[in-house]
Amino acid sequence: LEYSSRLEAQSAELTRTAGKLREANEKLTQISLQKDGFLSQVSHELRTPMTSIRAFSEILRDTADLNPDEKRRYATIIHDEALRLTRLLDDLLDLSVLESGQVHLNSRLARLDEVLDHALASALAGYDHPLRVHRDAAGERVMLNSDIDRLAQVFINLIANAQKYCDAADPELRIKIEHAPDGLHVEFHDNGGGIPEGAQAMVFEKFARVSSEKAGGAGLGLAICREIMERLGGDIAYLSGRPGAVFRVTLPVRATTEALLQQA
Ligand code: ADP
């Protein structure tokens, strides 16, 4: 009897181990599938600009009687596509560094209003009709202790997206600050078309593109934002149910200090 119960126990143990192995195997398959998907997406993203660079450089090389205007136009396309490639590679590199977890965070003190000033100036530079920005002067009187450059990178991305995807006749962006139990909320609310309910969950994934490709981004910006906020111990989310697009950045309580900046 003892022998058979020992056998039973062993067989149960074997079943458990087999289950675990199966689970691990499934996970591995999933990871390698994700990797394959990632590689094919990267190749696709690289191929598009490469194709036009090749085509237009061939025209420049092989067409004898191009007028100066045509020459300039083709050269400009080549240049713009090369810039797009560079941006794509920079984003991919940044994302892989963030995902590897080997990022160096440099925390320092900064005023939230100044971080936002800088992010707005940087994101809206070069636009003839930058969106109108409404800010929360009182709410922004907060001192931050975080990796300010990385945080500014998140803000710049969100503001640039608001500008890109907000094609209303009179584009507006509201920046709202709120103290909440889980930290400081910084909300970016534009009056564009927003993101459809069904697509909201995927916009933080790599290569997510919901709206048309008019803006020419590769869909890496929000994935980078999510990685950064995770590293900073905070969060980023899309808030549904409101007109326009609303993104909320949450900074952990330890990254903020209420400061009496009126005196500053
Ligand atoms: P992209 O480089 O394409 O802008 P992002 O990761 O920044 O990549 O954004 C992913 C997708 O989410 C965009 O392609 C766009 O479809 C959608 N999106 C982002 N921000 C907004 C916004 N403020 N309003 C509407 N759609 C947006």
Boltz pocket constraint, residues with backbone or C-beta under 6 A from the ligand:
constraints:
  - pocket:
      binder: B
      contacts: [[A, 157], [A, 158], [A, 161], [A, 162], [A, 165], [A, 166], [A, 190], [A, 192], [A, 193], [A, 194], [A, 195], [A, 203], [A, 205], [A, 208], [A, 209], [A, 210], [A, 211], [A, 212], [A, 215], [A, 216], [A, 217], [A, 218], [A, 219], [A, 220], [A, 221], [A, 222], [A, 223], [A, 245]]
      max_distance: 6.0
